[in-house]
Amino acid sequence: MTTGSDSAPAGQTIAAGASGPGRSVRAIIRLSGPGALDVLAALLVAPPAGCPGAAALAPGQLVRVALRPGVAAAAALPCLATVFHGPRSFTGEDSAELLLPGSPALVERVLAAILRQPGTRSALPGEFSARAYLSGKLTIDRAEGIAAGIAAQSSAQLDAARRMLDGTSGAQVRRWADEAANLLALVEAGIDFTDQDDVVPIRRDDLCARLARLRDELSRRLGPGAAWERAGERPRVVLFGPPNAGKSTLFNALLGRGRSVASPAAGTTRDALAETLDLGTDAPGSHAVTLIDLPGLDTHARGEVGAAMRDRALEEAARADVIIHCDPRGRFAETAPGPASRPVIRVRTMADLPGSKSQSGLRVCALDGWNLGPLRRAIADAAHAAPPDDAEAAVLPRHRRALAAAIDGLDAATAAATGDRASAELIAAGLRSALDALGEITGAVTPDDVLGRVFAVFCIGK
Protein backbone atom coordinates (compact mmCIF):
# COMPACT_ATOMS: atom_id res chain seq x y z
CA MET A 1 0.00 0.00 0.00
CA THR A 2 1.57 3.24 -1.09
CA THR A 3 1.40 5.99 1.48
CA GLY A 4 4.31 8.22 0.75
CA SER A 5 5.06 8.19 4.47
CA ASP A 6 8.72 7.43 3.81
CA SER A 7 9.17 11.05 2.75
CA ALA A 8 7.16 12.49 5.66
CA PRO A 9 8.82 13.72 8.86
CA ALA A 10 8.51 11.21 11.68
CA GLY A 11 7.00 12.01 15.07
CA GLN A 12 4.50 14.56 13.84
CA THR A 13 0.81 14.63 14.64
CA ILE A 14 -1.37 14.03 11.59
CA ALA A 15 -5.00 14.92 10.96
CA ALA A 16 -7.54 14.25 8.23
CA GLY A 17 -11.22 13.84 7.58
CA ALA A 18 -12.16 10.19 8.09
CA SER A 19 -15.67 10.25 6.63
CA GLY A 20 -16.78 10.45 3.03
CA PRO A 21 -16.90 13.78 1.18
CA GLY A 22 -20.12 15.72 0.83
CA ARG A 23 -23.00 16.44 3.18
CA SER A 24 -23.86 14.00 5.96
CA VAL A 25 -25.43 13.91 9.40
CA ARG A 26 -22.04 13.52 11.04
CA ALA A 27 -18.47 13.97 9.87
CA ILE A 28 -15.34 12.58 11.51
CA ILE A 29 -11.94 14.21 11.88
CA ARG A 30 -9.16 11.93 13.04
CA LEU A 31 -5.85 12.84 14.71
CA SER A 32 -2.89 10.64 15.59
CA GLY A 33 0.57 11.31 16.95
CA PRO A 34 2.40 12.46 20.05
CA GLY A 35 0.55 15.78 20.19
CA ALA A 36 -2.94 14.55 19.30
CA LEU A 37 -4.41 15.06 22.79
CA ASP A 38 -2.80 18.49 23.19
CA VAL A 39 -4.14 19.59 19.80
CA LEU A 40 -7.63 18.45 20.78
CA ALA A 41 -7.39 20.26 24.12
CA ALA A 42 -6.39 23.48 22.34
CA LEU A 43 -9.61 23.38 20.32
CA LEU A 44 -12.02 22.71 23.17
CA VAL A 45 -13.68 25.07 25.60
CA ALA A 46 -11.53 25.28 28.74
CA PRO A 47 -12.29 22.38 31.11
CA PRO A 48 -13.27 22.90 34.75
CA ALA A 49 -10.54 23.84 37.20
CA GLY A 50 -8.33 20.91 38.09
CA CYS A 51 -9.18 18.95 34.93
CA PRO A 52 -6.16 18.44 32.63
CA GLY A 53 -8.33 18.59 29.53
CA ALA A 54 -8.43 16.09 26.69
CA ALA A 55 -5.96 13.78 28.41
CA ALA A 56 -8.55 13.19 31.15
CA LEU A 57 -11.24 11.94 28.76
CA ALA A 58 -12.01 8.28 29.29
CA PRO A 59 -10.37 6.35 26.43
CA GLY A 60 -12.78 4.88 23.91
CA GLN A 61 -15.85 6.75 25.15
CA LEU A 62 -17.80 9.39 23.25
CA VAL A 63 -17.98 12.56 25.33
CA ARG A 64 -19.94 15.75 24.72
CA VAL A 65 -17.54 18.66 24.30
CA ALA A 66 -17.59 22.09 22.66
CA LEU A 67 -15.18 23.73 20.24
CA ARG A 68 -13.90 27.14 21.29
CA PRO A 69 -15.55 30.22 19.74
CA GLY A 70 -13.78 31.06 16.51
CA VAL A 71 -12.66 27.48 15.75
CA ALA A 72 -15.72 26.60 13.68
CA ALA A 73 -18.17 29.41 14.37
CA ALA A 74 -18.47 32.67 16.25
CA ALA A 75 -19.95 30.82 19.22
CA ALA A 76 -18.88 27.58 20.88
CA LEU A 77 -19.93 24.57 18.78
CA PRO A 78 -21.16 21.43 20.59
CA CYS A 79 -19.73 18.18 19.21
CA LEU A 80 -18.57 14.74 20.31
CA ALA A 81 -15.01 13.59 20.95
CA THR A 82 -13.22 10.39 21.84
CA VAL A 83 -9.58 9.72 22.64
CA PHE A 84 -7.35 6.64 22.59
CA HIS A 85 -4.09 6.43 24.48
CA GLY A 86 -1.17 4.75 22.75
CA PRO A 87 -0.36 1.96 22.36
CA ARG A 88 -4.02 0.95 22.84
CA SER A 89 -5.23 2.62 19.66
CA PHE A 90 -5.56 1.80 15.97
CA THR A 91 -2.25 3.47 15.09
CA GLY A 92 -0.49 2.57 18.34
CA GLU A 93 -0.13 6.30 19.08
CA ASP A 94 -2.18 8.79 21.07
CA SER A 95 -5.24 9.39 18.90
CA ALA A 96 -8.43 11.42 18.94
CA GLU A 97 -11.58 11.76 16.87
CA LEU A 98 -14.04 14.63 16.58
CA LEU A 99 -17.63 14.02 15.44
CA LEU A 100 -19.09 17.18 13.95
CA PRO A 101 -22.21 18.18 12.04
CA GLY A 102 -21.59 16.97 8.49
CA SER A 103 -21.22 20.32 6.74
CA PRO A 104 -18.24 20.26 4.34
CA ALA A 105 -17.50 23.93 5.04
CA LEU A 106 -17.56 23.30 8.79
CA VAL A 107 -15.23 20.31 8.52
CA GLU A 108 -12.84 22.36 6.39
CA ARG A 109 -12.72 25.16 8.97
CA VAL A 110 -12.08 22.78 11.87
CA LEU A 111 -9.35 20.96 9.93
CA ALA A 112 -7.71 24.29 9.14
CA ALA A 113 -7.72 25.17 12.85
CA ILE A 114 -6.15 21.80 13.69
CA LEU A 115 -3.42 22.19 11.08
CA ARG A 116 -2.48 25.59 12.49
CA GLN A 117 -1.37 23.89 15.72
CA PRO A 118 2.43 23.45 16.03
CA GLY A 119 3.75 20.06 14.90
CA THR A 120 0.55 19.11 13.09
CA ARG A 121 0.14 18.37 9.38
CA SER A 122 -2.31 16.76 6.97
CA ALA A 123 -2.16 12.98 6.85
CA LEU A 124 -0.89 11.41 3.64
CA PRO A 125 -3.07 8.82 1.86
CA GLY A 126 -3.11 5.64 3.93
CA GLU A 127 -0.87 7.09 6.62
CA PHE A 128 -3.07 6.08 9.57
CA SER A 129 -2.94 2.46 8.38
CA ALA A 130 0.78 2.81 7.65
CA ARG A 131 1.42 3.95 11.23
CA ALA A 132 -0.67 1.04 12.50
CA TYR A 133 1.50 -1.34 10.49
CA LEU A 134 4.77 0.27 11.58
CA SER A 135 3.72 0.04 15.23
CA GLY A 136 2.81 -3.63 14.88
CA LYS A 137 -0.93 -3.06 15.26
CA LEU A 138 -1.79 -4.15 11.73
CA THR A 139 -0.34 -6.72 9.34
CA ILE A 140 0.28 -5.91 5.69
CA ASP A 141 -2.56 -8.10 4.46
CA ARG A 142 -5.05 -6.54 6.89
CA ALA A 143 -3.94 -3.06 5.91
CA GLU A 144 -4.58 -3.96 2.29
CA GLY A 145 -7.98 -5.28 3.35
CA ILE A 146 -8.91 -1.77 4.46
CA ALA A 147 -7.97 -0.35 1.07
CA ALA A 148 -9.77 -3.17 -0.75
CA GLY A 149 -12.93 -2.56 1.28
CA ILE A 150 -12.92 1.12 0.38
CA ALA A 151 -12.41 0.29 -3.31
CA ALA A 152 -14.93 -2.59 -3.41
CA GLN A 153 -17.46 -2.31 -6.23
CA SER A 154 -19.42 -5.51 -5.62
CA SER A 155 -20.60 -7.71 -2.76
CA ALA A 156 -18.01 -10.34 -3.70
CA GLN A 157 -15.20 -7.78 -3.49
CA LEU A 158 -16.53 -6.50 -0.16
CA ASP A 159 -16.65 -10.05 1.25
CA ALA A 160 -13.12 -10.62 -0.03
CA ALA A 161 -11.91 -7.43 1.65
CA ARG A 162 -13.58 -8.51 4.89
CA ARG A 163 -11.65 -11.80 4.82
CA MET A 164 -8.44 -9.85 4.29
CA LEU A 165 -9.27 -7.48 7.13
CA ASP A 166 -10.20 -10.19 9.64
CA GLY A 167 -7.02 -12.08 8.77
CA THR A 168 -8.62 -15.15 7.15
CA SER A 169 -6.73 -14.73 3.87
CA GLY A 170 -3.47 -13.86 5.59
CA ALA A 171 -3.75 -16.83 7.94
CA GLN A 172 -3.78 -19.20 4.97
CA VAL A 173 -0.71 -17.56 3.44
CA ARG A 174 1.04 -17.74 6.82
CA ARG A 175 0.33 -21.48 6.98
CA TRP A 176 1.96 -21.86 3.57
CA ALA A 177 4.92 -19.78 4.73
CA ASP A 178 5.21 -21.96 7.85
CA GLU A 179 5.34 -25.10 5.72
CA ALA A 180 7.99 -23.58 3.43
CA ALA A 181 10.01 -22.48 6.48
CA ASN A 182 9.75 -25.95 8.03
CA LEU A 183 10.98 -27.58 4.82
CA LEU A 184 13.80 -25.05 4.56
CA ALA A 185 14.79 -25.77 8.16
CA LEU A 186 14.94 -29.50 7.46
CA VAL A 187 16.99 -29.04 4.30
CA GLU A 188 19.40 -26.57 5.91
CA ALA A 189 19.78 -28.91 8.86
CA GLY A 190 21.21 -31.45 6.46
CA ILE A 191 23.66 -28.82 5.17
CA ASP A 192 24.82 -27.17 8.40
CA PHE A 193 24.56 -29.89 11.03
CA THR A 194 25.60 -33.12 9.33
CA ASP A 195 28.08 -33.79 12.13
CA GLN A 196 25.25 -33.97 14.68
CA ASP A 197 23.97 -37.48 15.40
CA ASP A 198 20.53 -36.12 16.35
CA VAL A 199 20.02 -34.43 12.98
CA VAL A 200 18.49 -36.60 10.26
CA PRO A 201 17.82 -34.69 7.01
CA ILE A 202 14.40 -35.13 5.45
CA ARG A 203 14.00 -38.03 3.04
CA ARG A 204 13.95 -37.00 -0.60
CA ASP A 205 10.58 -38.63 -1.37
CA ASP A 206 8.99 -36.98 1.68
CA LEU A 207 10.43 -33.62 0.65
CA CYS A 208 9.13 -33.95 -2.92
CA ALA A 209 5.68 -34.98 -1.70
CA ARG A 210 5.42 -31.98 0.63
CA LEU A 211 6.72 -29.64 -2.07
CA ALA A 212 4.08 -30.97 -4.47
CA ARG A 213 1.27 -30.49 -1.93
CA LEU A 214 2.36 -26.95 -1.17
CA ARG A 215 2.65 -26.06 -4.85
CA ASP A 216 -0.79 -27.51 -5.53
CA GLU A 217 -2.36 -25.33 -2.83
CA LEU A 218 -0.69 -22.19 -4.20
CA SER A 219 -1.76 -23.08 -7.74
CA ARG A 220 -5.38 -23.51 -6.66
CA ARG A 221 -5.24 -20.05 -5.09
CA LEU A 222 -4.26 -18.66 -8.49
CA GLY A 223 -6.72 -20.82 -10.43
CA PRO A 224 -9.89 -19.66 -12.26
CA GLY A 225 -11.88 -19.47 -9.02
CA ALA A 226 -9.63 -16.75 -7.63
CA ALA A 227 -10.43 -14.47 -10.55
CA TRP A 228 -13.93 -13.97 -9.16
CA GLU A 229 -12.63 -11.84 -6.34
CA ARG A 230 -9.85 -9.76 -7.88
CA ALA A 231 -10.31 -6.90 -5.49
CA GLY A 232 -10.54 -3.54 -7.23
CA GLU A 233 -11.07 -5.09 -10.69
CA ARG A 234 -14.35 -5.43 -12.58
CA PRO A 235 -15.37 -8.86 -13.89
CA ARG A 236 -14.17 -9.36 -17.47
CA VAL A 237 -16.95 -10.34 -19.89
CA VAL A 238 -15.85 -11.23 -23.43
CA LEU A 239 -17.82 -11.56 -26.66
CA PHE A 240 -16.44 -14.71 -28.27
CA GLY A 241 -17.32 -16.44 -31.52
CA PRO A 242 -16.54 -16.92 -35.21
CA PRO A 243 -16.00 -14.03 -37.63
CA ASN A 244 -19.10 -12.14 -38.76
CA ALA A 245 -21.17 -13.46 -35.84
CA GLY A 246 -22.53 -10.02 -34.90
CA LYS A 247 -20.29 -9.57 -31.87
CA SER A 248 -19.44 -5.92 -32.57
CA THR A 249 -23.09 -5.05 -33.25
CA LEU A 250 -24.04 -6.71 -29.96
CA PHE A 251 -21.16 -4.89 -28.22
CA ASN A 252 -22.52 -1.53 -29.40
CA ALA A 253 -26.11 -2.47 -28.51
CA LEU A 254 -25.20 -3.47 -24.95
CA LEU A 255 -23.27 -0.22 -24.46
CA GLY A 256 -26.01 1.85 -26.07
CA ARG A 257 -23.61 3.63 -28.42
CA GLY A 258 -21.53 2.93 -31.51
CA ARG A 259 -18.17 2.16 -29.91
CA SER A 260 -17.02 -0.63 -32.22
CA VAL A 261 -17.00 -0.67 -36.03
CA ALA A 262 -19.65 -3.14 -37.22
CA SER A 263 -19.72 -4.38 -40.81
CA PRO A 264 -21.18 -7.32 -42.75
CA ALA A 265 -17.62 -8.05 -43.89
CA ALA A 266 -15.85 -10.68 -41.82
CA GLY A 267 -12.71 -9.69 -39.91
CA THR A 268 -13.64 -6.06 -39.21
CA THR A 269 -12.53 -6.35 -35.56
CA ARG A 270 -8.78 -6.99 -35.44
CA ASP A 271 -7.99 -6.30 -31.80
CA ALA A 272 -9.75 -6.54 -28.45
CA LEU A 273 -11.82 -3.49 -27.54
CA ALA A 274 -12.86 -2.95 -23.89
CA GLU A 275 -15.51 -0.67 -22.38
CA THR A 276 -17.29 -0.40 -19.04
CA LEU A 277 -20.84 -1.79 -19.06
CA ASP A 278 -23.18 -0.69 -16.24
CA LEU A 279 -25.70 -3.43 -15.42
CA GLY A 280 -27.55 -1.66 -12.61
CA THR A 281 -30.61 -0.70 -14.70
CA ASP A 282 -31.56 -4.22 -15.77
CA ALA A 283 -30.18 -6.04 -12.73
CA PRO A 284 -30.67 -3.99 -9.53
CA GLY A 285 -27.91 -4.58 -7.02
CA SER A 286 -25.37 -5.36 -9.72
CA HIS A 287 -22.46 -3.17 -10.70
CA ALA A 288 -20.28 -2.58 -13.72
CA VAL A 289 -18.33 -5.11 -15.74
CA THR A 290 -15.63 -4.73 -18.37
CA LEU A 291 -17.15 -5.78 -21.70
CA ILE A 292 -14.62 -6.86 -24.34
CA ASP A 293 -15.25 -7.26 -28.07
CA LEU A 294 -12.86 -9.86 -29.50
CA PRO A 295 -11.71 -10.59 -33.04
CA GLY A 296 -13.61 -13.45 -34.63
CA LEU A 297 -12.04 -16.86 -34.00
CA ASP A 298 -11.13 -18.21 -37.42
CA THR A 299 -9.55 -21.63 -36.96
CA HIS A 300 -8.49 -21.63 -40.60
CA ALA A 301 -6.86 -18.20 -40.56
CA ARG A 302 -3.66 -17.87 -42.56
CA GLY A 303 -0.84 -15.40 -42.36
CA GLU A 304 0.65 -13.53 -39.42
CA VAL A 305 -2.29 -11.16 -38.96
CA GLY A 306 -4.87 -13.94 -38.93
CA ALA A 307 -2.82 -15.99 -36.49
CA ALA A 308 -2.32 -12.98 -34.22
CA MET A 309 -6.08 -12.28 -34.21
CA ARG A 310 -6.82 -15.90 -33.34
CA ASP A 311 -4.22 -15.97 -30.55
CA ARG A 312 -5.52 -12.70 -29.10
CA ALA A 313 -9.09 -14.02 -29.02
CA LEU A 314 -8.02 -17.22 -27.25
CA GLU A 315 -5.83 -15.29 -24.81
CA GLU A 316 -8.63 -12.92 -23.80
CA ALA A 317 -11.10 -15.81 -23.50
CA ALA A 318 -8.70 -17.58 -21.14
CA ARG A 319 -8.56 -14.47 -18.91
CA ALA A 320 -12.32 -13.90 -18.93
CA ASP A 321 -14.62 -14.27 -15.96
CA VAL A 322 -17.66 -14.71 -18.21
CA ILE A 323 -17.80 -15.68 -21.90
CA ILE A 324 -20.68 -14.65 -24.17
CA HIS A 325 -20.45 -17.24 -26.94
CA CYS A 326 -22.02 -15.70 -30.05
CA ASP A 327 -23.13 -17.78 -33.04
CA PRO A 328 -26.04 -16.85 -35.33
CA ARG A 329 -26.41 -20.48 -36.41
CA GLY A 330 -26.50 -21.92 -32.90
CA ARG A 331 -23.64 -24.31 -33.66
CA PHE A 332 -21.91 -23.70 -30.35
CA ALA A 333 -20.13 -27.05 -30.20
CA GLU A 334 -18.22 -26.22 -33.39
CA THR A 335 -16.89 -22.89 -32.10
CA ALA A 336 -16.58 -23.59 -28.37
CA PRO A 337 -13.92 -21.55 -26.50
CA GLY A 338 -12.43 -24.69 -24.94
CA PRO A 339 -13.04 -26.40 -21.59
CA ALA A 340 -15.74 -24.61 -19.58
CA SER A 341 -13.77 -23.36 -16.57
CA ARG A 342 -15.95 -20.24 -16.31
CA PRO A 343 -19.59 -19.33 -17.00
CA VAL A 344 -20.52 -19.36 -20.69
CA ILE A 345 -23.67 -17.61 -21.97
CA ARG A 346 -24.63 -18.97 -25.38
CA VAL A 347 -26.27 -16.30 -27.55
CA ARG A 348 -27.99 -16.78 -30.92
CA THR A 349 -27.24 -13.45 -32.57
CA MET A 350 -29.09 -12.07 -35.62
CA ALA A 351 -32.40 -13.53 -34.47
CA ASP A 352 -34.18 -11.36 -37.06
CA LEU A 353 -32.68 -13.36 -39.91
CA PRO A 354 -33.82 -16.81 -41.08
CA GLY A 355 -31.35 -19.50 -40.24
CA SER A 356 -30.83 -22.62 -38.21
CA LYS A 357 -33.81 -24.04 -36.36
CA SER A 358 -31.62 -24.88 -33.38
CA GLN A 359 -33.28 -23.92 -30.11
CA SER A 360 -30.05 -23.74 -28.11
CA GLY A 361 -28.82 -20.41 -26.81
CA LEU A 362 -30.52 -17.12 -25.95
CA ARG A 363 -31.93 -15.51 -29.12
CA VAL A 364 -31.24 -11.75 -29.43
CA CYS A 365 -31.40 -9.08 -32.11
CA ALA A 366 -28.82 -6.37 -31.54
CA LEU A 367 -30.19 -4.15 -34.31
CA ASP A 368 -33.56 -3.50 -32.65
CA GLY A 369 -32.62 -4.45 -29.06
CA TRP A 370 -34.93 -7.46 -28.89
CA ASN A 371 -34.18 -9.67 -25.85
CA LEU A 372 -31.19 -7.60 -24.70
CA GLY A 373 -32.75 -7.19 -21.24
CA PRO A 374 -32.63 -10.93 -20.47
CA LEU A 375 -29.06 -11.05 -21.78
CA ARG A 376 -27.97 -8.19 -19.51
CA ARG A 377 -29.57 -9.93 -16.52
CA ALA A 378 -27.81 -13.18 -17.45
CA ILE A 379 -24.49 -11.32 -17.61
CA ALA A 380 -25.14 -9.76 -14.19
CA ASP A 381 -26.07 -13.11 -12.65
CA ALA A 382 -22.93 -14.78 -14.00
CA ALA A 383 -20.53 -11.92 -13.31
CA HIS A 384 -21.66 -11.10 -9.79
CA ALA A 385 -22.72 -14.49 -8.48
CA ALA A 386 -21.13 -15.62 -5.24
CA PRO A 387 -17.91 -17.60 -5.81
CA PRO A 388 -18.13 -21.39 -5.44
CA ASP A 389 -17.53 -22.95 -2.03
CA ASP A 390 -13.99 -23.96 -2.89
CA ALA A 391 -13.03 -20.57 -4.32
CA GLU A 392 -10.14 -18.92 -2.57
CA ALA A 393 -10.14 -15.53 -0.93
CA ALA A 394 -9.35 -12.32 -2.73
CA VAL A 395 -6.12 -12.17 -4.67
CA LEU A 396 -4.79 -8.68 -5.20
CA PRO A 397 -2.51 -8.16 -8.20
CA ARG A 398 0.48 -7.74 -5.88
CA HIS A 399 -0.42 -10.96 -4.08
CA ARG A 400 -0.81 -12.79 -7.38
CA ARG A 401 2.72 -11.78 -8.39
CA ALA A 402 4.08 -12.90 -5.03
CA LEU A 403 2.27 -16.25 -5.16
CA ALA A 404 3.49 -16.82 -8.72
CA ALA A 405 7.06 -16.10 -7.58
CA ALA A 406 6.60 -18.53 -4.67
CA ILE A 407 5.49 -21.23 -7.12
CA ASP A 408 8.60 -20.56 -9.22
CA GLY A 409 10.73 -21.03 -6.10
CA LEU A 410 9.01 -24.32 -5.26
CA ASP A 411 9.51 -25.50 -8.84
CA ALA A 412 13.22 -24.71 -8.57
CA ALA A 413 13.44 -26.61 -5.28
CA THR A 414 11.60 -29.58 -6.77
CA ALA A 415 13.86 -29.62 -9.83
CA ALA A 416 16.92 -29.59 -7.57
CA ALA A 417 15.48 -32.43 -5.46
CA THR A 418 14.50 -34.70 -8.35
CA GLY A 419 17.56 -34.30 -10.55
CA ASP A 420 20.20 -36.98 -11.02
CA ARG A 421 22.52 -35.08 -8.70
CA ALA A 422 20.29 -33.58 -6.03
CA SER A 423 21.75 -30.45 -4.44
CA ALA A 424 20.69 -29.50 -0.92
CA GLU A 425 22.04 -25.99 -1.50
CA LEU A 426 19.87 -25.49 -4.60
CA ILE A 427 16.83 -26.94 -2.83
CA ALA A 428 17.36 -24.49 0.02
CA ALA A 429 17.78 -21.61 -2.42
CA GLY A 430 14.47 -22.45 -4.10
CA LEU A 431 12.67 -22.70 -0.77
CA ARG A 432 14.21 -19.44 0.42
CA SER A 433 12.97 -17.76 -2.78
CA ALA A 434 9.46 -19.13 -2.18
CA LEU A 435 9.55 -18.03 1.45
CA ASP A 436 10.71 -14.52 0.53
CA ALA A 437 7.85 -14.24 -1.98
CA LEU A 438 5.26 -15.30 0.60
CA GLY A 439 6.85 -12.87 3.03
CA GLU A 440 5.93 -10.03 0.69
CA ILE A 441 2.30 -10.71 1.65
CA THR A 442 2.54 -11.44 5.36
CA GLY A 443 5.98 -10.25 6.47
CA ALA A 444 9.48 -11.59 5.84
CA VAL A 445 10.81 -14.71 7.55
CA THR A 446 14.38 -14.07 8.65
CA PRO A 447 17.23 -16.57 8.77
CA ASP A 448 17.02 -16.48 12.58
CA ASP A 449 13.44 -17.73 12.34
CA VAL A 450 14.59 -20.70 10.26
CA LEU A 451 17.46 -21.47 12.62
CA GLY A 452 15.03 -21.35 15.54
CA ARG A 453 12.93 -24.03 13.88
CA VAL A 454 16.02 -26.20 13.48
CA PHE A 455 16.82 -25.93 17.19
CA ALA A 456 13.23 -26.67 18.18
CA VAL A 457 12.84 -29.72 15.96
CA PHE A 458 16.20 -31.38 16.43
CA CYS A 459 17.07 -30.37 20.01
CA ILE A 460 20.55 -29.29 18.93
CA GLY A 461 22.93 -28.66 21.79
CA LYS A 462 21.32 -31.06 24.28
Residue, then its C-alpha position, 0 to 999 in steps of 0.5 A: m500500500t503506497t502511502g508516501s510516508d517514507s518522505a514524511p517527517a517522523g513524530q509529527t501529529i497528523a490529521a484528516g477527515a475520516s468520513g466520506p466527502g459531501r453532506s452528511v449527518r455527522a463527519i469525523i476528523r481523526l488525529s494521531g501522533p504524540g501531540a494529538l491530545d494536546v491539539l484536541a485540548a487546544l480546540l475545546v472550551a476550557p475544562p473545569a478547574g483541576c481537569p487536565g483537559a483532553a488527556a482526562l477523557a475516558p479512552g474509547q468513550l464518546v464525550r460531549v464537548a464544545l469547540r472554542p468560539g472562533v474554531a468553527a463558528a463565532a460561538a462555541l460549537p457542541c460536538l462529540a469527541t473520543v480519545f485513545h491512548g497509545p499503544r491501545s489505539f488503531t495506530g499505536e499512538d495517542s489518537a483522537e476523533l471529533l464528530l461534527p455536524g456533516s457540513p463540508a464547510l464546517v469540517e474544512r474550517v475545523l481541519a484548518a484550525i487543527l493544522r495551524q497547531p504546532g507540529t501538526r500536518s495533513a495525513l498522507p493517503g493511507e498514513f493512519s494504516a501505515r502507522a498502524y502497520l509500523s507500530g505492529k498493530l496491523t499486518i500488511d494483508r489486513a492493511e490492504g484489506i482496508a484499502a480493498g474494502i474502500a475500493a470494493q465495487s461488488s458484494a463479492q469484493l466486499d466479502a473478499a476485503r472482509r476476509m483480508l481485514d479479519g485475517t482469514s486470507g493472511a492466515q492461509v498464506r502464513r500457513w503456507a509460509d510456515e510449511a515452506a520455512n519448516l521444509l527449509a529448516l529440514v533441508e538446511a539442517g542437512i547442510d549445516f549440522t551433518d556432524q550432529d547425530d541427532v540431525v536426520p535430514i528429510r528423506r527426498d521422497d517426503l520432501c518432494a511430496r510436501l513440495a508438491r502439496l504446497r505447490d498444488e495449494l498455491s496453484r489452486r489459489l491462483g486458479p480460475g476461481a480466484a479471478w472472481e474476487r480480484a479486489g478492485e477489478r471489474p469482472r471481465v466479460v468477453l464476446f467470443g465467436p466466429p468471424n461475422a457473428g454479430k459480436s461488434t453489433l451486440f457490443n454496441a447495442l449493450l453499451g447503447r452507443g456505436r463504440s465498435v465498427a460493425s460491418p457485414a464483412a468478416g474480420t472487421t474487428r482486429d484487436a480486443l476493444a474494452e468498455t465499461l458496461d453498467l448493469g444496474t438498470d436491468a439487474p438492480g444490485s449489480h455493478a459494472v463489468t468490463l465488456i470486451d469485443l474480441p476478433g472473430l475466432d477463425t480456426h483456418a486463418r492464414g498469415e501472421v495477422g490472422a494468427a495474431m487475431r486468433d491468438r488474441a481471441l483465445e488469450e482474452a477468452a482464457r482471462a475472462d470471468v464470463i464468456i458470451h459465446c455468439d453464433p447466429r447459427g447456434r452451432f456452439a459445439e463447433t466454435a466452443p472456447g475450450p473447456a468450460s472453466r468459467p460461466v458461458i452464456r450462449v447467444r444466438t445473434m441475428a435472431d431477425l434473420p432466417g437460419s438454423k432451427s436450433q433452439s439452443g442459446l438465448r436468441v437476441c437481435a442487436l439491431d432493434g434491441w430485442n431480448l437484450g434485457p434478459l441477456r444483460r440480466a444473465i451477464a449480471d447473474a454470471a458476473h456477480a454471483a457468489p464464488p463457489d464454495d472452494a473458491e479462494a479468498a481475494v487475490l490482489p494483483r500484488h499478491r498474485r505476483a508474489l504467489a506466482a514467484a513462490i510457485d517458481g521457487l518451489d519449482a526450482a526446489t523440486a527440480a533440484a530435489t529430483g535431478d540426477r545429482a540432487s543439491a541441498e544448497l539449490i533446494a534451500a535456495g528455491l525454498r528461500s525464494a518461495l519463502d521470501a515471496l510469501g513474506e511479501i504478503t505477510g511479512a518476511v521470515t528471517p534466517d534467525d526464524v529458520l534457525g530457531r525451527v532447526f533448534a526446536v525440531f532437532c534439540i541441537g545442543k542437548 
